[in-house]
Amino acid sequence: MSNYDRFPHITVSDEEPVRGYEAILSTLADQLKGERPVLIAETYPGVKDGEIIPQLMKLNPSCFINMLELYADEAEMTRRMEPWLTDDRVFGRMYYGGAEAFLDEDQVTAAKARIREADGLVIIYGVGASLLLEEGLIVYFDLARWEIQLRYRAGMGNYNCSNYDEDILRKYKRGYFVEWRFADRIKMGLFDKIDYLIDTNAQNDPKMITGEAFRDALCKAAHRPFRLVPYFDPGVWGGQWMKEKCNLDPDKPNYAWSFDGVPEENSLLLRFGSTDVEIPTMDLTLYQPRPFLGEKNYARFGAEFPIRFDFLDTIDGQNLSLQVHPLTDYIRRSFGMSYTQDESYYILDAKEDACVYLGVKTGTKPQDMIGALKEAQETGSFDAEQFVNKIPAKKHDHFLIPAGTIHCSGRNAMVLEISATPYIFTFKLWDWGRLGLDGKPRPINIEHGSKVIQWNRTTDWVMDHLVDRFETVRDADGVKEEHTGLHELEFIETRRYTVRDAVEFDLNGTVSMCNLVDGTAAMIVSPEGSFEPFEVHYAETFILPASLGRVRIETAGEEIKVLRAYVRG
C-alpha cells in the first residue's frame, strides 16, 4: 500500500456541522420566527428535489414556490438552449448569460403575487430561488460536479429535463455548457449573503454550516497549501498502475484516468470537528479569486483556474485515442472559449516499450492522412505509424503538446497530464477500432480535427521543440531546478526541482500546481510561519495559492522531485 491520500481535507474548526434533516430543520425553524418569514432555498442543478422538498414541507409553509415550475416547459427551455447545445454529441458553445433567460415571465409574475399575498412562512426552492426575492433566510444546497456526473449515469436527467436515458455525453454537455454556467453565476452573487450552506452529496445525510463558517473556510483555503479530492474512473484503454499507487480497488478491471488537480471538477473537504463537508472547489475559485489565483491571473482569466493536472494510466492497458486540440482562434469561434487546451505529458512511470505518438511524420500529405482516417471509420484499420511519429518514452520524460499537435500516449505509460483548463475539447481522430465501455463507438471528430492539425510540426521540429526540453536554471546547495516546458506557444511554465534537503522559492503572485513526481514524502512550510506545515506524498497533486508568497519544500531525508506549473508572467 502507498501513502497516497484519497480523501485530503482542510481543517477549519472544532465545531461540528449540523447534520441530518431533523437537526437542520430545527435550526432553520428557530431562524424563521417573525412576522413574515421567508426561506430562500437556492439549489445547484442536480440536487435531489425528491429528497429535500418533503423535508422542507415539514416547516409547514403557507406558500411554497418550486422554481422548477417557473421555468419554461422542457421543450421550450431546450429550444432556448439550442444555440449553446448544438447538434454535436460532445461539443456545445459556452453560455455566459443568466438563468433569467429560461424563466417563464407569466409564471414568475404569478409566483411573486402569491408571495405578496402569503400569510405565514414562504419557502422559495430551487435553482434561481434568490432571483425571485432578495430578502429572507438564504440557504444554499450545494453539490459537487463529480457527484452530478455519477447521478447522470444512474439515470438522473438534466435540470427541468426528462432525458433520463439520454447519452451521458449529451447530459454532461448540457451541464457543462449551460446549466453549470448560469448556476455558478447565481452562486457568485450569493457568497456574501448565504446564511447557511448544506452539503447534499451523500443521500439523506445533509451537513449544514453557517454562511460565516463557509466563507471563513474558503478564506483559510486561499491562504494555505491544500489538495483536492481526487476521483478515478475506468476506461477502455485503462491501466493498472493507479490501483497500487493510489490505493484503489484491486478487483476493478482498470482505472484509466484520474482528476486530482482540476478545480472546476474536483471537490474540497472542509473538516469541522470530526466531520467533512464537501464543496466544489469552484466555490473557492469564484469567491477568493485574487488571493487564490493572484491578481495577474484574475485579470487575465477572471474567476477561473487556468491549469489542471490529471493522470492517464495505460500501464498494461491500451493506447489513448489519437487526437488533437483546437487552436485558440478555433475554440473561440466554434465554442465560445477564450483560450484553448494546450498541454503536455510528464511520464511518471513507464515500461520498456512505452511510447508517445506526437506530431506528423516528415513528408506526410494532409489529404492522404485525412483520407486514411475517414476510410478507417469504415474499414476499422488505420496505420498510425505511417503518418505519426512514435517516440519511445521513459520515466521523467516530458513531451510538450501545444494545441494543434496530433498526439496520444501509447500503452505502458503513466502520464501526469499538465494542461490548460478547457479539458473537454479533444478531437479524437482514431480510436484503434474499439468501442467505449458503454458498447458504443466513442466520438470521432475528424472534421474538427482536420481544421486545426498543424502539418508543419513534423519529425525534426517535434524532436527539437517538444521532447525533453530540459534547461538547468540552477544547480547548487543540493537543489537542481530545471525548466522542462511548456512550449513558447503555451502560457504554462513548468519547473522540476530535484532536492536533497530543501528548496525555497517565491510564487511571485501567481498560483502554482505541483506534484511530487519522485520520493516518498515532502513537507511544505512557510519561511515566515504564515501557514501550518503541509505534508504531501508520492504522486499527490497539491496547490500553492498565490497568497502564500514564499514557500519552502523540505524532504524527509531522501532525494525528491517536484514538478511545478504556473502561468508565465
C-alpha positions in Angstrom: 0.0 0.0 0.0 1.2 3.5 -0.8 0.6 6.5 1.4 -1.4 8.3 -1.3 -4.3 10.1 0.5 -7.5 9.8 -1.4 -9.5 11.9 1.0 -7.4 15.0 1.8 -9.1 17.6 3.9 -8.7 21.2 5.2 -9.1 21.5 8.9 -11.4 24.6 9.6 -12.6 24.5 13.2 -13.5 22.2 16.1 -17.2 23.0 15.8 -19.3 20.2 14.3 -21.7 20.9 11.4 -25.4 20.5 11.9 -26.0 17.0 10.5 -29.3 15.3 9.4 -32.6 16.8 8.3 -34.2 16.8 11.7 -31.4 18.9 13.3 -31.2 21.1 10.2 -34.9 21.8 10.2 -34.9 22.6 13.9 -32.1 25.1 13.4 -33.9 26.7 10.4 -37.2 26.9 12.3 -35.5 28.9 15.0 -34.2 31.3 12.5 -37.6 31.7 10.7 -39.6 33.2 13.6 -41.0 36.6 12.8 -43.9 38.3 11.1 -43.2 37.4 7.5 -40.6 34.7 7.5 -39.1 33.8 4.1 -36.7 30.9 3.4 -34.8 31.2 0.1 -33.6 27.6 -0.6 -31.2 28.1 -3.5 -30.0 24.8 -5.1 -27.4 23.7 -7.6 -28.7 21.7 -10.6 -28.6 18.0 -9.7 -29.6 18.2 -6.0 -32.3 15.6 -5.2 -35.5 17.6 -5.1 -37.4 14.5 -4.2 -35.3 14.2 -1.1 -35.2 17.8 0.0 -38.7 19.2 -0.7 -40.6 16.7 1.6 -38.2 17.7 4.4 -38.8 21.4 3.9 -42.5 20.9 3.8 -42.2 19.8 7.4 -41.7 23.5 8.2 -45.4 24.0 7.2 -45.1 26.9 4.8 -48.2 28.8 3.9 -46.7 29.4 0.4 -44.2 27.1 -1.3 -42.7 28.1 -4.6 -40.9 25.5 -6.6 -38.7 27.3 -9.1 -38.9 24.3 -11.4 -42.5 25.3 -12.2 -41.4 28.9 -13.1 -39.1 27.8 -15.9 -40.3 27.4 -19.4 -41.5 23.9 -20.1 -39.0 21.3 -21.1 -39.4 21.6 -24.8 -39.3 25.4 -24.7 -36.3 25.5 -22.3 -34.4 23.2 -24.6 -35.3 25.3 -27.6 -33.9 28.4 -25.9 -30.7 26.5 -25.1 -30.2 25.2 -28.7 -27.7 27.9 -29.8 -25.4 26.6 -27.0 -26.3 22.9 -27.1 -25.8 22.4 -30.8 -26.4 19.1 -32.5 -23.0 17.7 -31.7 -22.9 14.8 -29.2 -20.0 16.3 -27.2 -19.4 19.9 -28.0 -21.6 22.9 -27.4 -21.0 26.7 -27.0 -20.2 28.3 -23.7 -23.2 30.1 -22.3 -22.4 33.4 -20.5 -25.9 34.6 -19.7 -28.2 34.1 -16.6 -30.9 31.7 -15.6 -33.5 34.5 -16.3 -33.4 33.7 -20.0 -35.1 30.4 -19.3 -37.8 31.5 -16.9 -41.5 31.9 -17.9 -42.4 35.6 -17.2 -46.0 34.9 -16.6 -45.2 32.2 -14.1 -42.7 34.5 -12.3 -45.3 37.2 -12.1 -47.9 34.8 -10.6 -45.4 33.5 -8.1 -44.5 37.0 -6.9 -48.2 37.7 -6.4 -48.6 34.5 -4.3 -45.6 35.6 -2.2 -47.1 39.1 -1.6 -50.4 37.5 -0.5 -49.0 34.8 1.7 -49.8 34.9 5.4 -47.1 32.9 7.1 -43.9 31.2 6.1 -42.8 31.5 2.5 -40.4 29.0 1.0 -38.9 29.6 -2.4 -37.0 26.5 -3.5 -34.8 25.6 -6.5 -32.3 26.9 -9.0 -32.7 30.6 -9.1 -34.8 31.0 -5.9 -32.7 34.0 -5.0 -33.7 35.7 -8.3 -37.3 35.8 -7.2 -36.8 37.5 -3.8 -33.7 39.0 -2.2 -34.9 39.4 1.4 -35.1 36.2 3.5 -33.0 33.5 5.1 -30.8 32.2 2.4 -29.8 28.5 2.5 -27.7 27.1 -0.3 -27.9 23.4 -1.2 -24.5 22.6 -2.8 -23.3 19.7 -4.8 -20.0 18.5 -6.3 -19.6 18.2 -10.1 -18.4 14.6 -9.9 -21.4 13.6 -7.9 -23.6 15.2 -10.6 -22.0 13.1 -13.2 -22.5 9.9 -11.2 -26.2 10.8 -10.9 -26.4 11.3 -14.6 -25.0 7.8 -15.0 -27.6 6.5 -12.5 -30.4 7.9 -14.6 -30.9 11.5 -13.4 -31.9 13.9 -16.1 -30.7 17.4 -16.6 -32.5 20.3 -14.8 -36.1 20.6 -15.9 -35.5 17.8 -18.4 -36.8 14.2 -18.6 -33.7 12.9 -20.6 -33.2 10.1 -18.0 -31.9 7.6 -20.6 -30.1 10.0 -22.9 -26.5 9.5 -23.8 -24.3 10.5 -20.8 -22.1 12.7 -23.0 -25.2 14.8 -24.0 -26.3 15.1 -20.4 -22.8 16.2 -19.5 -22.7 18.7 -22.4 -25.9 20.4 -21.2 -24.5 20.7 -17.7 -21.0 21.8 -18.8 -22.0 24.4 -21.4 -25.2 25.8 -20.0 -26.6 24.7 -16.6 -23.4 25.0 -14.5 -22.6 28.3 -16.1 -25.8 30.1 -15.0 -25.8 28.2 -11.7 -22.3 29.5 -11.0 -23.3 33.0 -12.0 -26.1 32.8 -9.4 -23.8 31.5 -6.8 -21.2 34.2 -7.3 -23.9 36.8 -6.4 -24.7 34.9 -3.2 -21.5 34.2 -1.4 -21.7 37.1 1.0 -25.4 36.7 1.5 -25.7 32.9 2.3 -26.9 32.3 5.8 -26.3 28.6 5.7 -24.7 26.1 3.3 -25.8 22.5 3.1 -23.6 19.7 1.6 -26.0 17.4 -0.3 -23.5 15.0 -1.8 -24.4 12.0 0.4 -28.0 10.7 0.1 -30.1 11.5 3.2 -27.1 12.8 5.0 -27.0 16.6 4.7 -24.4 18.6 6.6 -25.0 22.3 7.3 -22.6 25.0 8.2 -23.2 28.7 8.7 -22.5 31.1 5.8 -19.9 32.7 8.1 -18.2 29.4 8.6 -18.3 28.7 4.9 -16.8 32.0 4.0 -14.1 31.6 6.7 -13.2 28.2 5.4 -12.8 29.5 1.8 -10.6 32.3 3.1 -8.4 29.8 5.0 -8.1 27.6 2.0 -6.9 30.6 -0.1 -4.1 31.1 2.3 -2.6 27.7 2.7 -1.4 24.7 0.6 -4.0 22.1 0.0 -5.1 19.2 -2.1 -8.3 18.5 -4.0 -10.4 15.3 -3.6 -9.3 13.1 -6.5 -11.6 10.8 -8.4 -10.9 7.9 -10.6 -12.6 6.3 -13.5 -12.2 3.2 -15.7 -11.8 3.4 -19.5 -11.5 1.3 -22.5 -7.7 2.0 -22.6 -7.2 1.9 -18.8 -4.2 0.5 -16.9 -3.2 -1.0 -13.6 -0.6 1.5 -12.2 -3.1 3.6 -10.2 -4.6 0.6 -8.4 -1.4 0.2 -6.4 -0.1 3.7 -6.2 -3.4 5.4 -5.3 -4.9 2.7 -3.1 -7.7 1.7 -5.4 -9.9 -1.3 -5.6 -7.7 -4.1 -7.0 -10.7 -6.1 -8.2 -11.7 -3.4 -10.7 -10.7 -4.2 -14.3 -8.8 -1.0 -14.7 -8.5 2.7 -14.0 -7.9 4.9 -17.0 -7.8 8.4 -15.7 -8.0 10.5 -12.6 -8.7 14.1 -12.0 -6.6 15.1 -9.0 -5.9 18.7 -9.9 -8.9 20.1 -11.7 -10.6 22.8 -9.5 -13.6 23.1 -11.9 -14.4 19.4 -11.3 -12.8 18.3 -8.0 -14.1 18.9 -4.5 -12.7 20.2 -1.3 -13.3 18.5 2.0 -13.7 21.1 4.8 -13.3 19.5 8.2 -15.4 20.8 11.0 -14.8 18.8 14.2 -14.7 15.2 13.1 -17.0 15.7 10.0 -16.0 16.6 6.5 -18.2 19.0 4.5 -17.8 18.5 0.8 -18.0 21.5 -1.5 -17.0 22.1 -5.2 -13.5 23.7 -5.4 -15.1 26.1 -7.8 -16.6 27.8 -4.7 -13.1 28.8 -3.7 -12.2 30.0 -7.2 -15.4 32.0 -7.5 -15.2 33.6 -4.0 -11.5 34.1 -3.5 -10.0 34.6 -7.0 -7.5 37.2 -6.1 -5.7 35.6 -3.1 -6.1 32.1 -4.7 -5.1 32.8 -8.3 -3.2 36.0 -7.9 -4.0 39.4 -9.3 -2.4 38.8 -12.7 -4.2 35.6 -13.3 -7.5 37.1 -12.2 -7.0 40.0 -14.6 -6.2 37.6 -17.4 -8.6 34.7 -16.8 -11.2 36.0 -14.4 -12.5 33.7 -11.7 -11.3 30.6 -13.5 -8.4 28.3 -12.5 -6.1 28.2 -15.6 -4.2 25.0 -15.0 -5.2 21.4 -14.5 -3.3 18.1 -13.6 -4.7 14.7 -14.2 -3.5 11.1 -14.6 -3.7 8.9 -17.7 -2.8 5.3 -16.9 -2.0 2.9 -19.8 0.3 0.6 -17.9 -0.8 -2.9 -19.1 -3.6 -1.1 -20.9 -4.0 0.3 -24.4 -3.2 3.4 -26.4 -5.2 6.5 -25.9 -7.2 7.8 -28.9 -5.1 9.6 -31.5 -6.3 13.2 -31.0 -5.7 16.9 -31.4 -6.8 20.0 -29.6 -8.2 23.2 -31.2 -6.2 26.4 -31.7 -7.3 29.4 -29.7 -8.9 31.1 -32.7 -10.9 27.9 -33.5 -12.0 27.2 -29.9 -13.2 30.9 -29.6 -15.1 30.9 -32.9 -16.6 27.4 -32.6 -17.2 27.0 -28.8 -17.1 30.4 -27.2 -14.0 29.7 -25.1 -11.4 32.4 -24.5 -8.3 30.1 -24.5 -7.6 26.5 -25.6 -6.3 23.2 -24.2 -2.5 23.4 -24.5 -0.9 20.6 -22.6 2.0 18.2 -22.0 2.7 14.7 -20.9 5.1 14.2 -18.0 5.9 10.5 -17.7 5.6 9.4 -14.1 6.4 5.8 -14.9 6.8 3.6 -17.9 7.5 0.1 -19.1 10.3 -0.6 -21.6 8.0 -0.5 -24.6 6.2 2.8 -23.6 5.8 5.4 -26.3 4.1 8.7 -27.2 2.7 9.5 -30.6 3.5 13.1 -31.3 3.4 15.3 -34.5 3.2 14.2 -38.1 6.0 12.4 -39.9 8.0 14.4 -42.3 6.6 14.1 -45.8 3.0 13.4 -44.7 0.5 14.8 -47.1 -2.6 16.2 -45.3 -5.0 14.8 -47.8 -3.5 11.3 -47.5 -3.8 11.2 -43.8 -7.3 12.7 -43.5 -8.4 10.4 -46.3 -7.0 7.4 -44.4 -8.6 8.5 -41.2 -12.0 8.8 -42.9 -11.6 5.4 -44.6 -10.7 3.9 -41.2 -14.1 4.7 -39.9 -15.5 2.2 -42.5 -12.7 -0.4 -42.6 -11.6 -0.3 -38.9 -8.0 -0.1 -39.9 -5.5 2.8 -39.7 -1.7 2.7 -39.9 -0.9 5.4 -37.4 2.8 4.9 -37.7 2.7 5.7 -41.4 1.7 9.3 -40.5 2.5 10.0 -36.9 5.8 10.0 -35.0 6.1 7.2 -32.5 8.6 8.2 -29.8 10.0 6.0 -27.0 9.0 7.2 -23.6 10.7 6.6 -20.2 10.2 7.7 -16.7 10.6 11.5 -16.2 10.4 12.4 -19.9 8.4 15.4 -20.7 6.5 15.8 -24.0 5.1 19.2 -24.9 1.8 19.4 -26.8 0.8 22.8 -27.9 -2.7 23.0 -29.4 -2.8 21.7 -33.0 -0.3 19.0 -32.4 -1.6 15.5 -33.1 -0.7 13.2 -30.2 -1.6 10.4 -27.8 0.0 8.3 -25.2 0.8 4.7 -26.2 0.3 1.8 -23.9 2.5 1.1 -20.8 3.0 4.8 -19.8 1.8 6.5 -16.7 1.2 10.1 -17.6 0.8 13.2 -15.5 -1.0 15.4 -17.9 -0.4 19.1 -17.4 -2.7 21.4 -19.4 -4.8 24.5 -19.6 -8.2 24.1 -18.1 -10.6 23.7 -21.1 -10.3 19.9 -20.8 -13.4 18.8 -22.8 -12.2 19.9 -26.2 -10.4 16.8 -27.5 -10.9 16.0 -31.2 -10.5 12.2 -31.5 -9.2 11.2 -34.9 -8.7 7.5 -34.5 -9.6 5.2 -31.6 -7.9 2.0 -32.7 -11.2 0.4 -33.9 -12.7 -0.1 -30.5 -15.9 0.7 -28.6 -16.3 2.5 -25.3 -17.2 0.8 -22.1 -20.9 1.6 -22.9 -20.6 -0.5 -26.0 -21.0 2.5 -28.3 -18.4 3.9 -30.7 -16.5 6.7 -29.0 -17.0 10.1 -30.7 -14.7 10.7 -33.6 -14.1 14.3 -34.7 -12.2 14.2 -38.0 -14.0 17.3 -39.4 -13.0 19.4 -36.4 -9.5 17.9 -36.2 -8.6 18.3 -39.8 -9.1 22.1 -39.5 -6.6 22.5 -36.6 -3.8 20.0 -37.2 -0.6 21.9 -37.6 1.0 20.0 -40.5 4.4 21.8 -40.1 5.0 20.1 -36.8 7.0 17.3 -38.4 9.6 14.9 -37.1 12.6 17.1 -36.7 10.6 20.0 -35.4 8.9 17.8 -32.8 12.2 16.3 -31.6 13.8 19.7 -31.4 10.9 21.6 -29.8 8.6 19.2 -28.0 10.7 16.4 -26.5 12.6 16.7 -23.2 13.4 20.4 -23.5 15.2 20.5 -20.1 17.2 23.5 -19.3 19.0 23.8 -16.0 18.1 27.1 -14.2 20.3 26.5 -11.1 22.3 23.6 -9.6 23.6 24.5 -6.2 23.1 23.8 -2.5 21.5 20.5 -3.1 18.9 21.8 -5.5 18.7 21.3 -9.2 16.0 23.4 -10.8 15.1 22.7 -14.4 12.8 24.4 -16.9 11.0 21.5 -18.5 8.4 23.4 -20.6 6.0 24.2 -21.8 6.5 25.3 -25.4 6.7 29.0 -26.0 3.3 28.9 -27.7 1.8 27.8 -24.4 1.2 30.1 -21.4 2.2 27.5 -18.7 5.7 27.3 -17.3 6.9 24.1 -15.7 9.8 23.7 -13.4 11.3 20.5 -11.9 13.1 20.6 -8.6 15.4 17.8 -7.7 16.0 18.3 -4.0 18.3 16.6 -1.4 17.3 18.7 1.7 15.1 21.6 0.9 14.2 24.1 -1.8 12.7 27.6 -1.3 11.1 29.8 -4.0 8.8 32.8 -4.4 5.4 32.3 -6.0 5.7 35.9 -7.4 2.0 36.5 -7.0 0.7 33.5 -9.1 -0.9 30.2 -8.1 1.2 27.1 -8.6 0.0 23.5 -9.1 2.6 20.9 -8.1 3.1 17.1 -7.9 5.6 15.0 -6.0 6.9 13.0 -9.0 9.6 11.2 -7.1 10.2 10.4 -3.5 8.1 9.1 -0.7 7.0 12.4 1.0 7.8 16.1 1.4 6.7 18.9 3.7 5.5 22.3 2.5 6.4 25.0 5.0 6.2 28.8 5.2 9.6 30.5 5.9 7.5 33.2 7.7 5.3 30.8 9.5 2.2 32.1 7.8 0.6 28.6 7.4 0.8 25.2 9.1 3.3 22.7 7.6 1.6 20.6 5.0 2.7 17.0 4.1 2.4 15.6 0.6 3.2 12.1 -0.7 4.3 10.5 -3.9 2.1 11.2 -6.9 -0.1 13.6 -5.0 -1.0 16.9 -6.7 -1.1 20.0 -4.4 -1.9 23.6 -4.9 0.1 26.6 -3.7 -2.3 29.7 -3.7 -0.8 32.9 -4.9 -1.2 34.5 -1.4 1.4 32.3 0.1 4.3 34.4 -1.2 7.4 32.4 -0.4 7.3 28.6 0.2 9.9 26.0 1.3 9.7 22.3 0.4 11.6 20.0 2.7 12.5 16.4 2.1 12.1 13.6 4.6 15.8 12.6 4.3 15.6 11.2 0.7 16.0 12.9 -2.6 12.7 14.1 -4.2 11.5 15.6 -7.4 8.7 18.1 -7.5 7.1 19.3 -10.7 5.6 22.8 -10.5 3.3 24.5 -13.1 2.3 28.2 -13.1 1.3 30.9 -15.6 4.2 32.7 -17.1 4.4 36.4 -16.3 
